[in-house]
């Protein structure tokens, strides 16, 4: 049997990471946050003093980037050139830089290849912005997870507060909407639902409710034995 691949796409703050992680645990599959790969590239550029707007230099940097996912006590850890950068790639500065470097063809080509390789084995629940459209267009199930922008900003603010990186709600809403615009307008792999994706609005749902809803789809489609 071919690996079970569940693609979860959607805008920032829609709850993709929490839902995908819990869904993977319930199904016994690997969980992968595809955005972490682009964040790692962005961090590599920032550490090297390279502007994320400099496409040529970023493209050169990515060829030598060694990005890995390894098991950790609290979930997958992200390694960049051997260093654990799981926490470092979550800063607001890296988030903005990631939305820029992810537009470059050379970066996307390498990251898509890496993401596909991570699905080997039993299967994967992968979340991002182009998983169902580009990375796994033949995924077993495609979900496009959305939520109102203010609710997404509130969730992101809660996450940032836990990391000690919080700013105001107004600033968080502005950052979310700016990220949405960059993702929708990029020429390569813009943020759009796959034609056969199931759209799920999580504004008034808990993460566990979304997971149960997706599990119902998995059962209905007989994707698991």
C-alpha positions in Angstrom: 0.0 0.0 0.0 1.2 3.5 -0.7 1.9 5.8 2.3 -1.1 7.7 3.7 -0.5 11.4 3.1 -2.8 14.0 4.6 -2.1 17.5 3.4 -3.3 20.4 5.6 -3.0 23.9 4.1 -4.2 27.3 5.1 -3.2 30.8 6.2 -1.1 31.7 9.3 -2.8 31.2 12.6 -5.6 28.9 11.4 -4.4 26.1 13.7 -2.7 23.9 11.2 0.2 22.9 13.4 -1.8 21.9 16.4 -4.4 20.0 14.3 -1.8 18.3 12.2 0.3 17.3 15.2 -2.6 15.8 17.0 -4.0 14.1 13.9 -0.6 12.5 13.2 -0.5 11.2 16.8 -4.0 9.7 16.5 -3.1 8.0 13.2 0.4 6.9 14.1 1.9 9.0 11.3 4.9 11.3 11.0 4.0 15.0 11.6 5.9 17.6 9.5 5.6 21.4 9.6 6.7 22.3 6.1 7.0 26.0 7.1 9.8 25.0 9.4 12.0 24.2 6.4 11.5 27.8 5.0 12.0 29.3 8.4 15.3 27.4 8.7 16.4 28.9 5.4 15.4 32.4 6.5 17.3 31.9 9.8 20.4 30.8 7.9 20.2 34.0 5.8 19.7 36.3 8.8 22.6 34.6 10.7 24.8 35.1 7.7 23.9 38.8 7.5 22.1 38.3 4.2 19.0 40.3 3.3 16.0 38.0 2.7 15.2 40.3 -0.3 18.5 39.3 -2.0 17.3 36.3 -4.1 20.6 35.5 -5.7 22.5 35.2 -2.4 19.7 33.3 -0.6 19.5 30.9 -3.5 23.3 30.3 -3.1 22.9 29.8 0.6 20.1 27.2 0.4 22.3 24.9 -1.7 24.5 24.3 1.3 21.8 24.2 3.9 21.4 20.9 5.8 17.9 20.8 7.3 16.7 17.8 9.3 13.8 16.7 11.4 14.6 14.5 14.4 12.5 13.1 17.2 12.3 15.0 20.5 10.6 14.5 23.8 8.0 17.2 23.0 7.8 16.5 19.3 10.0 16.8 16.2 13.1 19.0 16.5 14.5 21.1 13.6 18.2 21.0 12.9 20.0 23.5 10.7 23.5 22.5 9.9 23.6 20.3 13.0 22.2 22.9 15.4 18.8 22.7 17.1 16.9 25.8 15.8 13.4 24.6 16.8 12.8 27.7 19.0 14.9 30.2 17.1 12.9 29.8 13.8 9.7 31.0 15.6 10.8 34.6 16.1 8.7 37.4 14.4 11.8 38.4 12.4 12.3 34.9 11.0 8.6 34.6 10.3 8.7 37.7 8.0 11.9 36.6 6.4 10.5 33.2 5.7 7.5 34.6 3.8 10.1 36.4 1.5 12.6 33.6 0.9 9.8 31.1 0.3 9.0 32.9 -2.9 12.3 32.1 -4.6 12.2 29.2 -7.1 15.6 27.8 -5.9 14.5 27.7 -2.3 11.1 26.1 -3.1 12.7 23.5 -5.4 15.0 22.3 -2.6 12.4 22.4 0.1 9.8 20.6 -1.9 12.2 17.8 -2.6 13.1 17.6 1.2 9.4 17.6 2.1 8.6 14.8 -0.3 11.4 12.7 1.1 10.0 13.1 4.6 6.9 11.2 3.6 8.7 7.9 3.1 7.5 5.0 5.3 4.0 4.5 6.5 2.8 8.1 5.7 2.7 11.7 6.9 0.5 14.5 8.0 2.1 17.6 6.6 0.9 21.1 7.0 1.8 24.3 5.1 0.6 26.5 2.3 1.1 24.4 -0.8 1.1 20.8 0.3 -2.1 19.8 -1.5 -1.3 21.8 -4.6 2.4 21.4 -5.1 4.2 19.0 -2.7 1.6 16.2 -2.7 -1.0 16.9 -5.4 -2.1 13.3 -5.1 -2.5 13.3 -1.3 -5.0 10.9 0.1 -6.9 13.7 1.8 -6.5 17.5 1.4 -7.7 19.9 4.0 -7.8 23.7 3.7 -8.0 25.1 7.2 -9.2 28.7 7.7 -10.4 31.0 10.4 -11.3 34.7 10.8 -8.2 37.0 10.8 -8.9 38.4 14.3 -9.2 34.9 15.7 -6.0 33.8 13.9 -4.3 36.8 15.4 -5.5 36.0 18.9 -4.2 32.5 18.6 -0.8 33.7 17.3 -0.7 36.2 20.2 -1.3 33.5 22.7 1.6 31.4 21.2 3.9 34.4 21.2 3.1 35.2 24.8 4.1 31.7 25.8 7.4 32.3 24.1 7.8 35.7 25.7 7.7 37.3 22.2 4.2 38.9 22.4 3.3 42.3 20.9 -0.1 44.0 20.8 -3.2 42.4 19.2 -3.4 45.2 16.6 0.2 44.6 15.5 -0.4 40.8 15.4 -3.5 41.3 13.2 -1.5 43.5 10.9 1.3 41.0 10.7 -1.1 38.2 10.0 -2.8 40.1 7.2 0.6 41.1 5.7 1.6 37.5 5.7 -1.6 36.5 4.0 -1.0 39.1 1.3 2.5 37.9 0.7 1.4 34.3 0.5 -1.5 34.9 -1.9 0.5 37.2 -4.2 3.7 35.2 -4.6 4.2 34.0 -8.2 5.3 30.5 -7.3 2.9 28.3 -5.3 0.6 31.0 -4.0 -1.7 30.2 -1.1 -4.9 28.8 -2.7 -7.0 25.7 -1.9 -6.4 22.6 -4.0 -9.5 22.0 -6.3 -10.3 18.8 -4.4 -9.5 20.1 -0.9 -12.1 20.1 1.9 -12.3 23.6 3.5 -12.7 23.6 7.2 -13.4 26.9 9.1 -11.9 26.6 12.6 -13.0 30.0 13.9 -15.6 28.5 16.4 -14.0 25.1 16.8 -11.4 23.8 19.2 -8.4 22.0 17.8 -9.8 18.6 19.0 -13.1 19.2 17.3 -11.2 19.9 14.0 -9.2 16.7 14.5 -12.3 14.6 15.1 -13.9 16.2 12.0 -10.9 15.2 9.9 -10.8 11.7 11.4 -14.4 11.2 10.4 -13.4 12.0 6.8 -10.5 9.5 7.0 -12.9 6.8 8.2 -15.6 7.7 5.6 -13.1 7.4 2.8 -11.7 4.2 4.3 -8.1 5.6 4.3 -7.2 3.4 7.3 -7.9 -0.2 8.1 
